[in-house]
Amino acid sequence: MPDSPTSGAESDFVCDCEEWMHSACKGEPFYKEHKGKHYCVLHYPGKEKGADFEKALQRKLENEDFAFGGVWFPDVASFGGFDFTAVAYFNHATFSADAHFRSATFSAGADFHAACFSAKADFSHSSFNATVDFSAATFRAETEFHFAKFSTLAYFINATFNAVAYFVNATFSAEADFLSAVFSAAAFFNGATFSTEASFRFATFSADADFRSATFSAEADFGSATLADHVRFAGDEKHQVFTDTSRLDLQFARLEKPDRVSFHTLSLRPHWFVNIDARKFDFTNVNWGRLSINEEISRLEKNNISSPYPLLTIACRNLAVNAEENHRYEEASKFRYMAMEARRLESWRGLVPWRLSWWYWLASGYGERILRAFVVLLGIWFVAGLLYTSVGFARWEPKLASESDVAIARRDDVGTPLKFSRALTYSVAVMTFQKPEPRPATTVAQTVVLLETIIGPVQAALLALAIRRKFMR
């Protein structure tokens, strides 16, 4: 028999639980005293109430009364396959044993704010057709959300997972917010689908975080998150983790073991790695797309990233180091070029001919563009050859013996231009330090030869550098 209340008639009994919990036990009689307080059977914190609690629970379910705020569940809570036709309030509820919600349907929303799951929590195949709130909830044992469907907002803000958390193949059709959530054990999001924003800002992953075969159709925000161990993003030839509308944000994330952050068979974008050091990340079979520097900068500006040019420069340099250290030389060349381009475009839209770097870009794409370096080299050869058809060259070295010879030599002071075919051959000889004949006879001709002697070999060296960087350090 339940203990008698210390005062008042049973019909006037008010449970000593928190005032906001009274909606869950309205009309419930006094059950027992605990630490000087008088509780109804729903809020009494003791396992001995099992049979009496079950009767009260069934009565509420039959009346479609789903207010369980602060309720203390003494035994296994079995709601498998149950259809909650109204809002289900389990806020601050305590589940002292397993909580089974497998295949349950929450048609009007669910509130599990600050709920405590002391044993296994099973929400596999459950359907949340309205907003669900697990913020500040504590999961002390294994948690399963296999194949769960979240049709609207899902809040896990400040939730704590003390054991393995499974969100395998879960579907989030609206925003999924794991802000400041704590995963003390492994977290599996394999095959999960995030149709809109997925926020893991300030979340803590103390063990493995597995997002293999997951799908992010919008922003995947891991800004300022703590990632202590393996973090895996992996797709395959038929499945893309990040789509054309996706965005990955790792800004200011704390990476305790950056060499355990891996990206396998994915499409990524360089600007996703600003404000994070990606030098030790594992990139395998990654497609970096064909976005131009201007598009990369535009994406950063659209996302309100301050100082986009220098930040993209640093990000690309880090990616270049990563690629080079892993012998992906062609990829490293691409990132080095992007880093230099971002720096050039920061001022005057890149039109800065007073800087040596601008000429370096123009001549060879910073020593990274083979075709450009080759075309410029051909241009130097052709232009020099063209100029040789307009400047004077000495036809012979006179040996003055008579007045007629002197007169001929003086007339030769202005020199004679070369024919075009001969001029092109002469140009090649000048660039290769052959000191060809005839010698330039005028100051202009000498100047052209001198410039080609300097510029031609330098450009050839830039071409050789560009070729080398595509294949080796």
C-alpha positions in Angstrom: 0.0 0.0 0.0 1.3 3.5 -0.8 2.2 5.6 2.2 -0.4 8.1 3.4 0.2 11.8 2.8 1.2 13.8 5.8 -1.6 16.3 5.3 -4.6 17.1 3.1 -7.1 15.0 1.3 -6.0 12.7 -1.4 -8.2 14.5 -4.0 -6.3 17.8 -3.2 -2.9 16.2 -3.5 -0.2 18.1 -5.4 3.0 16.3 -6.2 6.2 17.8 -4.8 7.9 17.6 -8.2 8.9 20.8 -10.0 5.9 23.0 -10.7 6.3 22.8 -14.4 6.0 19.0 -14.2 2.5 19.1 -12.7 0.9 18.8 -16.2 2.2 15.2 -16.3 0.6 14.1 -13.0 -2.5 16.2 -12.8 -5.1 14.2 -10.9 -2.6 11.6 -9.8 -2.9 10.6 -6.1 -0.1 10.6 -3.5 2.1 7.5 -3.8 5.1 7.7 -1.6 7.4 10.0 0.3 11.1 10.3 -0.7 13.6 12.5 1.2 10.8 14.4 2.9 8.9 15.1 -0.3 5.6 13.6 -1.4 5.4 12.2 -4.9 2.8 10.7 -7.3 3.6 7.3 -8.8 4.9 8.9 -12.0 7.5 11.1 -10.4 8.5 9.0 -7.5 12.2 8.0 -8.0 12.2 4.3 -7.0 12.2 1.0 -8.9 9.8 -0.6 -6.4 6.9 1.2 -7.9 7.0 -1.0 -11.1 3.5 -2.5 -11.1 1.7 0.7 -9.9 3.6 2.8 -12.4 2.7 0.5 -15.3 -1.0 1.0 -14.5 -0.7 4.8 -14.5 1.3 4.7 -17.7 -1.3 2.6 -19.5 -4.0 4.9 -18.3 -2.3 7.9 -19.8 -1.6 6.2 -23.1 -5.2 5.1 -23.4 -6.3 8.7 -22.9 -3.7 9.9 -25.4 -2.1 11.9 -22.7 1.6 12.1 -23.7 2.8 14.5 -21.0 5.7 12.7 -19.3 7.7 15.7 -18.2 10.1 14.7 -15.3 8.6 11.2 -15.1 10.8 8.6 -13.6 10.6 5.3 -15.5 11.5 2.4 -13.2 11.6 -0.5 -15.7 12.1 -1.0 -19.4 10.1 1.7 -21.2 8.4 0.0 -24.1 7.0 2.3 -26.8 8.0 0.2 -29.8 5.8 0.8 -32.8 3.6 3.3 -30.8 2.0 6.2 -32.6 2.2 9.4 -30.6 -0.7 11.3 -32.2 -0.1 14.5 -30.1 3.1 16.1 -28.9 5.1 13.7 -26.7 6.7 15.4 -23.7 9.5 13.5 -22.2 11.5 16.5 -21.1 13.6 15.9 -18.0 12.3 12.3 -17.9 14.5 9.7 -16.4 14.7 6.2 -18.0 16.4 4.0 -15.4 16.3 1.0 -17.7 16.2 0.4 -21.4 14.1 2.8 -23.4 12.5 1.2 -26.5 11.1 3.5 -29.1 11.9 1.3 -32.1 9.6 2.0 -35.1 7.6 4.6 -33.0 5.9 7.5 -34.8 5.9 11.0 -33.4 3.3 12.7 -35.5 3.1 16.0 -33.7 6.5 16.5 -32.2 8.6 15.2 -29.4 10.3 16.9 -26.5 13.2 14.9 -24.8 14.9 18.0 -23.5 17.3 17.1 -20.6 16.0 13.6 -20.6 18.3 11.0 -19.0 18.7 7.6 -20.6 20.5 5.5 -18.0 20.5 2.4 -20.2 20.2 1.6 -23.9 18.0 4.0 -25.9 16.6 2.5 -29.1 15.0 4.9 -31.6 15.8 2.7 -34.6 13.3 3.1 -37.5 11.4 5.7 -35.6 9.7 8.6 -37.4 9.7 12.1 -36.2 7.2 14.0 -38.3 7.5 17.3 -36.4 10.2 19.1 -34.4 12.1 16.8 -32.1 14.2 18.2 -29.2 16.9 16.1 -27.6 18.9 19.1 -26.4 20.7 18.6 -23.1 19.7 15.0 -23.1 22.1 12.5 -21.6 22.6 9.0 -23.1 24.7 7.0 -20.7 24.6 3.7 -22.6 24.4 2.7 -26.3 22.1 4.8 -28.4 20.6 3.7 -31.7 18.9 5.9 -34.3 19.4 3.4 -37.1 17.1 4.3 -40.1 15.4 7.0 -38.0 13.6 9.6 -40.0 13.6 13.3 -39.0 11.1 15.1 -41.2 11.5 18.5 -39.5 14.0 20.2 -37.1 16.0 17.9 -34.9 17.8 19.4 -32.0 20.6 17.6 -30.1 22.1 20.8 -28.7 24.4 20.1 -25.7 23.3 16.4 -25.8 25.8 14.0 -24.1 26.5 10.5 -25.5 28.5 8.6 -23.0 28.5 5.4 -25.1 28.5 4.5 -28.8 25.9 6.5 -30.7 24.5 5.0 -34.0 22.9 7.3 -36.5 23.5 4.8 -39.3 21.2 5.5 -42.4 19.3 8.1 -40.4 17.5 10.7 -42.6 17.4 14.3 -41.6 15.0 16.1 -44.0 15.4 19.4 -42.1 18.1 21.0 -40.0 20.0 18.7 -37.7 21.6 20.7 -34.9 24.3 19.0 -32.8 25.7 22.3 -31.4 28.0 21.6 -28.5 27.0 17.9 -28.4 29.5 15.6 -26.6 30.3 12.2 -28.1 32.5 10.4 -25.5 32.6 7.2 -27.5 32.4 6.4 -31.2 29.8 8.2 -33.3 28.6 6.4 -36.4 26.8 8.5 -39.1 27.4 6.0 -41.9 24.9 6.4 -44.7 23.1 9.2 -42.9 21.4 11.8 -45.1 21.4 15.5 -44.3 19.1 17.3 -46.7 19.7 20.7 -45.2 22.2 22.2 -42.8 23.9 19.8 -40.4 25.5 21.7 -37.5 28.2 20.1 -35.3 29.7 23.5 -34.2 31.5 23.2 -30.9 30.7 19.5 -30.7 33.2 17.2 -29.1 34.1 13.8 -30.6 36.4 12.1 -28.2 36.6 8.9 -30.2 35.9 7.9 -33.9 33.5 10.1 -35.9 32.5 8.1 -39.0 30.6 9.8 -41.8 31.4 7.2 -44.5 28.7 7.1 -47.2 26.8 9.9 -45.6 25.2 12.6 -47.8 25.4 16.3 -47.1 23.2 18.3 -49.5 23.8 21.6 -47.7 26.3 22.9 -45.2 28.1 20.5 -42.9 29.4 22.8 -40.2 32.1 21.4 -37.9 33.4 24.9 -36.9 35.2 25.0 -33.6 34.5 21.3 -33.0 36.9 19.1 -31.1 38.0 16.0 -33.1 40.2 13.8 -30.9 40.5 10.7 -33.0 39.6 9.3 -36.5 37.3 11.4 -38.6 36.3 9.7 -41.8 34.4 11.1 -44.8 34.3 8.6 -47.6 32.2 7.9 -50.7 32.5 5.7 -53.7 32.2 6.0 -57.5 28.4 5.8 -57.2 27.8 7.8 -54.1 29.0 11.4 -53.4 29.1 12.5 -49.8 29.2 16.2 -50.8 27.0 17.4 -53.6 27.1 20.5 -55.8 25.1 22.4 -53.2 27.2 21.2 -50.2 29.7 23.1 -48.1 32.1 21.8 -45.5 33.1 24.1 -42.7 36.0 23.0 -40.5 37.1 26.5 -39.4 38.9 26.7 -36.1 38.2 23.0 -35.4 40.6 21.5 -32.8 42.3 18.5 -34.3 44.2 16.5 -31.8 45.4 13.9 -34.4 45.1 15.6 -37.8 46.8 12.7 -39.5 43.6 10.7 -38.7 41.3 13.0 -40.6 40.6 11.3 -43.9 38.7 12.1 -47.1 38.3 9.2 -49.5 36.7 9.3 -53.0 35.0 12.7 -52.6 34.5 16.0 -54.3 36.0 18.8 -52.2 36.7 22.5 -52.7 39.9 24.4 -51.6 38.0 27.2 -49.8 36.4 24.6 -47.4 39.8 24.4 -45.7 40.3 28.0 -44.7 41.2 28.6 -41.0 42.2 25.0 -40.6 45.6 23.3 -41.1 45.1 20.5 -43.6 48.8 19.7 -44.1 48.5 16.3 -42.5 45.0 15.3 -43.6 44.6 12.1 -45.6 43.2 12.9 -49.1 42.7 9.8 -51.3 41.1 9.9 -54.7 39.7 13.4 -54.2 38.2 15.5 -57.0 38.9 19.2 -56.4 36.7 20.5 -59.2 37.4 23.3 -61.6 36.4 26.3 -59.7 38.3 29.4 -60.6 40.0 31.6 -58.0 37.3 34.2 -58.4 34.6 31.6 -57.7 36.5 30.4 -54.7 36.8 33.9 -53.4 33.1 34.6 -54.2 32.1 31.5 -52.1 34.1 32.8 -49.1 32.6 36.3 -49.4 29.1 34.8 -49.7 29.7 33.0 -46.4 30.9 36.2 -44.7 34.5 35.0 -44.3 36.7 38.0 -43.6 40.0 38.5 -45.4 39.1 35.9 -48.1 42.2 36.4 -50.2 45.0 35.8 -47.6 43.0 33.0 -46.0 42.6 31.2 -49.4 46.3 31.7 -50.0 47.2 30.0 -46.7 44.6 27.2 -47.3 46.0 26.5 -50.8 49.6 26.5 -49.5 48.7 23.9 -46.8 47.0 21.8 -49.4 50.0 22.1 -51.7 52.3 20.9 -48.9 50.0 18.0 -48.2 49.9 17.0 -51.9 53.6 17.3 -52.4 54.5 15.3 -49.3 52.3 12.5 -50.6 53.8 12.7 -54.0 50.8 14.1 -55.8 52.9 16.6 -57.6 50.5 17.7 -60.3 47.9 18.4 -57.6 50.5 20.3 -55.6 51.3 22.4 -58.6 47.6 23.4 -58.9 47.4 24.5 -55.3 50.6 26.5 -55.5 49.2 28.3 -58.5 45.9 29.0 -56.7 47.8 30.3 -53.7 49.8 32.8 -55.8 46.8 33.8 -57.8 44.8 34.6 -54.6 47.6 36.8 -53.4 47.9 38.6 -56.8 44.2 39.2 -57.2 44.0 40.8 -53.7 45.3 44.2 -55.0 44.0 46.1 -58.1 42.2 43.0 -59.3 45.6 41.5 -60.1 46.8 44.2 -62.4 50.1 45.0 -60.6 52.9 45.1 -63.3 55.2 47.0 -60.8 55.5 43.7 -58.9 57.9 41.0 -59.9 55.3 38.4 -59.0 53.0 39.8 -61.7 55.7 39.2 -64.4 56.3 35.8 -62.9 52.5 35.0 -63.4 52.5 36.5 -66.9 55.6 34.5 -68.0 54.8 31.1 -66.7 51.9 31.1 -64.2 54.4 31.2 -61.3 56.4 28.4 -62.8 53.4 26.1 -62.7 51.8 26.5 -66.2 53.7 24.5 -68.9 51.6 25.7 -71.8 51.9 29.4 -70.9 55.6 29.2 -70.4 56.0 27.5 -73.8 53.8 30.0 -75.6 55.7 32.9 -74.1 59.0 31.3 -75.1 57.7 30.9 -78.6 56.6 34.6 -78.5 60.0 35.7 -77.5 61.6 33.7 -80.3 59.1 35.0 -82.9 59.2 38.7 -81.8 63.0 38.7 -81.6 63.2 37.2 -85.1 60.7 39.8 -86.4 62.8 42.6 -84.9 66.0 41.2 -86.6 64.3 41.8 -89.9 64.2 45.6 -89.1 67.6 46.3 -87.4 71.1 46.3 -89.0 73.7 43.6 -88.9 77.3 43.9 -90.3 77.8 41.9 -93.4 81.6 41.5 -93.1 84.5 42.7 -91.0 86.4 45.1 -93.2 90.2 45.1 -93.7 90.8 48.7 -94.6 93.3 48.8 -97.5 92.0 51.6 -99.7 89.7 54.7 -99.7 87.0 52.6 -101.5 87.1 50.0 -98.8 86.7 52.7 -96.1 83.7 54.2 -98.0 82.0 50.8 -98.2 82.6 50.2 -94.4 81.1 53.5 -93.5 78.0 52.8 -95.5 77.8 49.5 -93.6 77.6 51.3 -90.2 73.8 51.2 -90.4 73.9 47.5 -91.1 71.6 45.3 -93.1 68.5 43.5 -91.7 68.2 39.8 -91.9 65.7 37.9 -94.0 62.8 36.5 -91.9 63.8 32.8 -92.2 67.4 33.6 -91.3 66.2 35.9 -88.5 64.3 33.0 -86.8 67.3 30.8 -86.9 69.4 33.7 -85.7 67.0 34.2 -82.8 67.4 30.5 -81.7 71.1 30.8 -81.8 71.1 33.9 -79.6 68.9 32.2 -77.0 71.3 29.3 -76.8 74.4 31.5 -76.4 75.8 30.5 -79.8 77.1 34.1 -80.7 75.9 33.8 -84.3 77.2 35.8 -87.2 76.7 38.5 -88.5 77.3 40.7 -85.5 74.8 43.5 -84.7 75.9 46.7 -86.3 73.7 49.2 -84.6 72.8 50.1 -81.0 69.3 49.0 -81.5 70.4 45.6 -82.9 72.8 45.2 -80.0 70.1 46.0 -77.5 67.7 43.4 -79.1 70.3 40.7 -79.0 71.2 41.6 -75.4 67.6 41.4 -74.3 67.0 38.1 -76.0 70.2 36.7 -74.5 68.8 37.4 -71.1 65.1 36.9 -71.4 65.2 33.8 -73.7 67.2 31.5 -71.4 65.2 32.8 -68.3 62.0 31.9 -70.1 63.4 28.5 -71.1 64.3 27.9 -67.4 60.7 28.8 -66.4 59.4 26.2 -68.9 61.8 23.6 -67.5 60.6 24.5 -63.9 57.0 24.1 -64.9 57.6 20.7 -66.4 59.6 19.6 -63.4 56.9 20.7 -60.9 54.3 18.6 -62.6 56.2 15.4 -62.0 58.5 15.9 -59.0 59.6 18.3 -56.4 
